[in-house]
Structure formats: C-alpha cells, structure tokens
C-alpha cells in the first residue's frame, strides 16, 4: 500500500529528458518506458525532477518521483488509483475526436490542473474525492474565468441509491416529459452530498462514470430536499457521448429535448 505522500507525486505522463517528448502511460510500449526509466530519462512534466516507471501486475501503471522531496508541484489532494483510471478513460475516449488533448494539464493564469484538457476549451474532471460546496464553486469559477468549459464526471463510488425508495420503472402517469423505456430508465431517490448539490446549482444533470466498465449513469433531477435527490436515472456507455459547443452531449440529450 502506498503512503499518502507517495500517492501525491504520481504522474500518468512523463517527459523524455533528451527529446522532450511527452510520454503517456498506455500510449508508449511498456518495454520502451522501462528502458527510459532504467536509463534515468524520465522527468516530471511539472517540476522537471526524475521519475521512474512503476509497472507491476496489480496497480495501474504510473510514474513516481524518484525523490518526492524534489517535486516542487506536489498535489494538495492525493489521488486514488480509481481516480487515475477514470481520468485515463476520459482522456483516451475524448481525444479520439479532438484536435489535441492533454492529461493533467495546467490551465490559465491560476494554474488549475485539469484531469483532462480537450481542445479547444474543455476541462474534464473525474471527481471522486469529496469537495465542499465552496471548494467546488471556486474550481468552477476559475475555469469560467479562464474561458474553459468544465465537465464533471463523478466517480461511480459516489452514486448512492436510497435504500428507503427502491428504483422503479417510470410510471406512464408521471407528469414529467422524460423518456421511459430507454437506457435502463428508472425513477428513484439518491443520496447526494454538498458537492453534488453545488453542481446542481450550475448544471442540470449529474454524471457518474464507472472506470471499470465505461458506463455513464445520468441523473435527471425531479426534486432536491436536503441530501435526498429524487431523480430519473439512465445508464449508457461513455462511447457514444461527445463534447459539443455547450458541453457534454449524450444519446439521452435529444430524448430529453423531445420526450417520447
Ligand atoms: Zn514533479
């Protein structure tokens, strides 16, 4: 088990000391990365200190600082392995249709670090850790100030259906014009924390992403009382979603606009 301080110096991208090439885990053959690592050719893209490859059987492969004390840009919030899996999934999927894409990218004058940046102006965040409402609003505000559209994917671990109100089919008498028979449609009640409530003040939908199977769970809110969100729930693959001018587009969106 890595300690908290080791976790905070982990990178999914390294720079080659001689060529300057940006090397991303999964893009470059493992044997090539091993050779670079053994020759001491890997550098932290942020602070320039030496990195080494960590490629065992159990954890997601990654780069770690040889000496953490050297890293001038340690993260305030250490990331979990599932957080890294989530942001790699977002990076690999959305860069396919993008002119350019970057992992762990510093943005704007404030130097906020986006999990994934997709040109021309999207920051994708895979948010698993808990932030206060104030922290989240501040991050959103900084992105807006930098002219960046932020898209938030909650880790699936944050998705909590309330036990007191089991998921049920959406009634044909339900007054809201939402699709009823697509994408595992269901109605239910969900537990949310203050970060989700902050997001709902700004964005109409909540997205949860499961990095293990690439499925997106979408909550379309009906009502919010304290920590209980009553919502319509849909599930669909991330593959099939797109970034459009106004943010994330999913195959559910046209059905929400024109209900069945
Ligand atoms: Zn560093």
Boltz pocket constraint, residues with backbone or C-beta under 6 A from the ligand:
constraints:
  - pocket:
      binder: B
      contacts: [[A, 9], [A, 44], [A, 45], [A, 46], [A, 47], [A, 48], [A, 49], [A, 65], [A, 70], [A, 71], [A, 72], [A, 73], [A, 74]]
      max_distance: 6.0
